[in-house]
Amino acid sequence: MNRVVITGMGWITPMGHDIESVWKRLLNGESGIRRTTIFDASTFPTSISAEVKDFRLADHIADLTRHAGAGRNTQFALAACAQAWKSAGLDGVTLDLDRVGIYLGSGEGSLDFDAYTTAALSAWQGESNSLDTVKWAQIAFEMMNVTREFEQEPNMPLSHLALLTGARGPAFNCLTACAASTQAIGEAMEILRRGNADVMIGGGAHSMIHPFGVTGFNRLTALSTANDDPPRASRPFDAQRGGFVLGEGAGMVILETLDHAQKRGARILAEVVGYGSTADAFRITDQHPEGEGAVVAMTEALRDAFLSPADIHYINAHGTGTRENDGNETVAIKAVFGQHARNVPVSSIKSMMGHLIAAAGAVELITCVLAIRDQILPPTMNLDHADPECDLDYVPNKARRATVDAAMSNSFGFGGQNDTLIIRRFPA
Amino acid sequence: MRRVVITGIGIISPIGIGAGTFWRNLLAGTVGVRRIQQFDPSGFPSQIAGEVPPYKIGDFVPKSYRKATKVMARDIELAVVAADDAFKDSGLKSKAYTDSPSFDSKRFGCNIGAGLLSAELNELTAAMNTARDGNRLDLQKWGRDGMTQLTPLWLLKYLPNMLACHVTIIHELKGPSNTITCADASSHLAMGEAFQTIQRGDADLAICGGAESKVNPMGLVRQCLLKRATDKHNDSPAQAVRPFDVDATGLAIGEAGGLFILEEYERAKARGARMYAELAGFAATQDTYSVTEPDPTGRSYANAITKALADAHASPADIGCFVPHGLGIPAFDRAELAGLKLALGAALDTIPFCPIKAQVGNLAAGCGVDAAAAVMALHTGQIPPAINTRKLIDGVKLNVAGESRSAAVNVSVSTVYSLGGQNAALVFRKI
């Protein structure tokens, strides 16, 4: 079985568009959460979000001709991938492109909102409470644009990355809600371990900051409604937490077999050593209260990595800031780590960056790589009120120097999808 | 590496519910492409689809789960129906049927491909209607109270991973779970991934494949805008889809669920399970040509076939039945033929081909149904017909027949590709 390492990273986040400046801001405890500007959310229960600001794809990619119609999620993916590719030193390198693959956990694109809502409302028949589909079709064909429609397909970020990089190897997109890009990187690692590729681009991109995205999460009462103080709204593990804050962005890593990376003299940032994936099989709305699926995902990842709980020096939590997740995740960590649970620092960067949904896991894994590189842990901000249910060391409010040789990243998705990755310093 | 066999097939398709019914109708040449029934399609240039027969979702879930069917989009229902069929076919008793299941739930994975789920327009527009400003949605009204017209769980109806989520809850499957969303390639990619998960020992069993319905106004409008759906056969749906035929004019949209139970070989043997076939090879590749047009060289598509055959230690001459993607869109069919030539060489002239979309339409993420045809051909020694492939494009030779035929099949192959360029090939072998 091949060993797998990370040799490049890139991200587009609500706190900036390059690895180093965002990392600094995370360590400073800054916030990317503001009032929503992408649409008029002023009357929505939640009118704040973590938007990617001042983003121009042209700043990241020279030739935009093949990406003219790319949606917002795909543009984030392209920019993050271009960064990762460059940071891996792959620009200008001759690769066997049949052995370069892509595995993304990207979300769908945003609806063409005006066309979608206007076609529907124009064709609504109040008398029968139903849509006149003949009229709907007429307006839809007038208003809808073919490119905007197909670019919403969840495989489009993947397809654009293939055009950008020329990668012709194994190509997948998974969409397991908030766990997607963690899962994508885990499955990309399995493809490399097996020897079906030499290089894999792994990661995800997503934006759900649009009216129906916010509607969906607001109806589920999953979002924070602390609209008056945006930077303080996301409060993972705090007793006064009231839900997550929706973010958007992309995170991409370049994964390689150790052999391939060493042969080309690549700079190795970390080794990916463990992956676990499970289903709660419990309820569509709730996580398992004892975090059963999460426990098995973490345990499987440890087993896969041949590591014991005491070897893990940092956990980047899913830590959404919802009442349910943070309590359950704490219970699950205790179940897995036993007596070590209180010694392992756990933090959630969602307190600063919001929740990037499908892209969250990739961005958080990159944070783990940086924590290992710089031997420092990003804080959980806004942790001001102790919750008896959340009694671990969450690195509250201030970054902390620490010895970090191995780090774990958790992602849990709606519907009981649990994924865990473990990375290690390289060489160990 | 461990061997993996297929011990259950579950299908809901335009030509029948249940794998057995599907197979009988496929061999008989029955066409499930008809005028659309679920809504009035007369405003669309293409008005036909492969629609599944009427069903009651409550018949396919345990009584205690009937309430949850209210939050299932049609795509989810199709997966749930196919999963019920697959379990019943496999002889494995899941939590849906017994309190003491016949397997360790943590060793049972789930990998179901899904599409971009479309919100039910009637439900959403009824809510939007309370916040309208003329024909536009007033966002302030919507934010204030319009959105409260929607059920709190509205979002969960449309998340692609809810297909797997409901299936794992109903049958209590706690192993590795994933949802692949690569359009028409989703099912095969999901099956390939589940296959490798069992091979390497991370699970002993998995339910995998895919489900999707494009038979709704948004699904149809997108295929029409892309000029993929044929507008020439609204009055002759049975002749509409013509894979690789000179008179091909486009696809018919469709809907289906096609799921398989994969099982580690020794485990299947020990319980005396019926084994349809061994899943012996898989490969996935990517085009780098365009996000909307096929690569005319068929290069990456060919690579998927070549690598999957190598994975199975098989060669083109071993193939006894080939189920291609065969959309019936000329440019795509040409590219696929170019890829087939590259991968199969001289064997292309003799391998029996059965593009099944003439009978069922394009089932998108439900193309697991196409893979089922390849598995059943191998299992039964019957090759389904290619009913509308009469005169081949560009004078190509392809071994197709208008009616089903008997043949010993030791190796069969099913391939798909997506709009966006993902290619996948699966190779099945007789046990």
Chai-1 contact restraints between the chains, C-beta under 6 A:
chainA,res_idxA,chainB,res_idxB,connection_type,confidence,min_distance_angstrom,max_distance_angstrom,comment,restraint_id
A,D40,B,L139,contact,1.0,0.0,6.0,A-B,restraint_1
A,T43,B,Q140,contact,1.0,0.0,6.0,A-B,restraint_2
A,T43,B,G143,contact,1.0,0.0,6.0,A-B,restraint_3
A,T43,B,R144,contact,1.0,0.0,6.0,A-B,restraint_4
A,F44,B,G143,contact,1.0,0.0,6.0,A-B,restraint_5
A,E108,B,L116,contact,1.0,0.0,6.0,A-B,restraint_6
A,T117,B,L137,contact,1.0,0.0,6.0,A-B,restraint_7
A,T118,B,N135,contact,1.0,0.0,6.0,A-B,restraint_8
A,T118,B,R136,contact,1.0,0.0,6.0,A-B,restraint_9
A,A120,B,L121,contact,1.0,0.0,6.0,A-B,restraint_10
A,A120,B,T125,contact,1.0,0.0,6.0,A-B,restraint_11
A,L121,B,M128,contact,1.0,0.0,6.0,A-B,restraint_12
A,L121,B,R132,contact,1.0,0.0,6.0,A-B,restraint_13
A,L121,B,N135,contact,1.0,0.0,6.0,A-B,restraint_14
A,S122,B,N135,contact,1.0,0.0,6.0,A-B,restraint_15
A,W124,B,T125,contact,1.0,0.0,6.0,A-B,restraint_16
A,W124,B,N129,contact,1.0,0.0,6.0,A-B,restraint_17
A,N129,B,A126,contact,1.0,0.0,6.0,A-B,restraint_18
A,S130,B,N122,contact,1.0,0.0,6.0,A-B,restraint_19
A,L131,B,L121,contact,1.0,0.0,6.0,A-B,restraint_20
A,L131,B,N122,contact,1.0,0.0,6.0,A-B,restraint_21
A,L131,B,T125,contact,1.0,0.0,6.0,A-B,restraint_22
A,T133,B,F39,contact,1.0,0.0,6.0,A-B,restraint_23
A,T133,B,D40,contact,1.0,0.0,6.0,A-B,restraint_24
A,T133,B,P217,contact,1.0,0.0,6.0,A-B,restraint_25
A,V134,B,D40,contact,1.0,0.0,6.0,A-B,restraint_26
A,V134,B,S42,contact,1.0,0.0,6.0,A-B,restraint_27
A,V134,B,G43,contact,1.0,0.0,6.0,A-B,restraint_28
A,W136,B,P217,contact,1.0,0.0,6.0,A-B,restraint_29
A,A137,B,G43,contact,1.0,0.0,6.0,A-B,restraint_30
A,A137,B,F44,contact,1.0,0.0,6.0,A-B,restraint_31
A,Q138,B,G43,contact,1.0,0.0,6.0,A-B,restraint_32
A,A140,B,V221,contact,1.0,0.0,6.0,A-B,restraint_33
A,V146,B,L225,contact,1.0,0.0,6.0,A-B,restraint_34
A,V146,B,L226,contact,1.0,0.0,6.0,A-B,restraint_35
A,E149,B,R222,contact,1.0,0.0,6.0,A-B,restraint_36
A,E149,B,L225,contact,1.0,0.0,6.0,A-B,restraint_37
A,E153,B,L116,contact,1.0,0.0,6.0,A-B,restraint_38
A,E153,B,A183,contact,1.0,0.0,6.0,A-B,restraint_39
A,P154,B,T181,contact,1.0,0.0,6.0,A-B,restraint_40
A,N155,B,C182,contact,1.0,0.0,6.0,A-B,restraint_41
A,N155,B,A183,contact,1.0,0.0,6.0,A-B,restraint_42
A,N155,B,G420,contact,1.0,0.0,6.0,A-B,restraint_43
A,S159,B,V291,contact,1.0,0.0,6.0,A-B,restraint_44
A,S159,B,G420,contact,1.0,0.0,6.0,A-B,restraint_45
A,S159,B,G421,contact,1.0,0.0,6.0,A-B,restraint_46
A,A162,B,Q286,contact,1.0,0.0,6.0,A-B,restraint_47
A,A162,B,T288,contact,1.0,0.0,6.0,A-B,restraint_48
A,L163,B,T288,contact,1.0,0.0,6.0,A-B,restraint_49
A,G166,B,T288,contact,1.0,0.0,6.0,A-B,restraint_50
A,R168,B,T285,contact,1.0,0.0,6.0,A-B,restraint_51
A,R168,B,Q286,contact,1.0,0.0,6.0,A-B,restraint_52
A,R168,B,T288,contact,1.0,0.0,6.0,A-B,restraint_53
A,R168,B,S300,contact,1.0,0.0,6.0,A-B,restraint_54
A,P170,B,A284,contact,1.0,0.0,6.0,A-B,restraint_55
A,A171,B,Q286,contact,1.0,0.0,6.0,A-B,restraint_56
A,A171,B,Q422,contact,1.0,0.0,6.0,A-B,restraint_57
A,F172,B,I180,contact,1.0,0.0,6.0,A-B,restraint_58
A,F172,B,L189,contact,1.0,0.0,6.0,A-B,restraint_59
A,N173,B,T181,contact,1.0,0.0,6.0,A-B,restraint_60
A,N173,B,C182,contact,1.0,0.0,6.0,A-B,restraint_61
A,C174,B,N178,contact,1.0,0.0,6.0,A-B,restraint_62
A,C174,B,T179,contact,1.0,0.0,6.0,A-B,restraint_63
A,C174,B,I180,contact,1.0,0.0,6.0,A-B,restraint_64
A,L175,B,P160,contact,1.0,0.0,6.0,A-B,restraint_65
A,L175,B,T179,contact,1.0,0.0,6.0,A-B,restraint_66
A,L175,B,T181,contact,1.0,0.0,6.0,A-B,restraint_67
A,T176,B,N161,contact,1.0,0.0,6.0,A-B,restraint_68
A,T176,B,T179,contact,1.0,0.0,6.0,A-B,restraint_69
A,A177,B,L159,contact,1.0,0.0,6.0,A-B,restraint_70
A,A177,B,N161,contact,1.0,0.0,6.0,A-B,restraint_71
A,T215,B,M147,contact,1.0,0.0,6.0,A-B,restraint_72
A,G216,B,L155,contact,1.0,0.0,6.0,A-B,restraint_73
A,R219,B,L150,contact,1.0,0.0,6.0,A-B,restraint_74
A,R219,B,P152,contact,1.0,0.0,6.0,A-B,restraint_75
A,R219,B,W154,contact,1.0,0.0,6.0,A-B,restraint_76
A,L220,B,L155,contact,1.0,0.0,6.0,A-B,restraint_77
A,S277,B,P176,contact,1.0,0.0,6.0,A-B,restraint_78
A,T278,B,K174,contact,1.0,0.0,6.0,A-B,restraint_79
A,A279,B,T168,contact,1.0,0.0,6.0,A-B,restraint_80
A,A279,B,K174,contact,1.0,0.0,6.0,A-B,restraint_81
A,A279,B,S177,contact,1.0,0.0,6.0,A-B,restraint_82
A,A281,B,T168,contact,1.0,0.0,6.0,A-B,restraint_83
A,A281,B,I169,contact,1.0,0.0,6.0,A-B,restraint_84
A,A281,B,E172,contact,1.0,0.0,6.0,A-B,restraint_85
A,A281,B,L173,contact,1.0,0.0,6.0,A-B,restraint_86
A,A281,B,K174,contact,1.0,0.0,6.0,A-B,restraint_87
A,I284,B,L156,contact,1.0,0.0,6.0,A-B,restraint_88
A,I284,B,C165,contact,1.0,0.0,6.0,A-B,restraint_89
A,G415,B,N161,contact,1.0,0.0,6.0,A-B,restraint_90
A,G415,B,M162,contact,1.0,0.0,6.0,A-B,restraint_91
A,G415,B,C165,contact,1.0,0.0,6.0,A-B,restraint_92
A,Q417,B,N161,contact,1.0,0.0,6.0,A-B,restraint_93
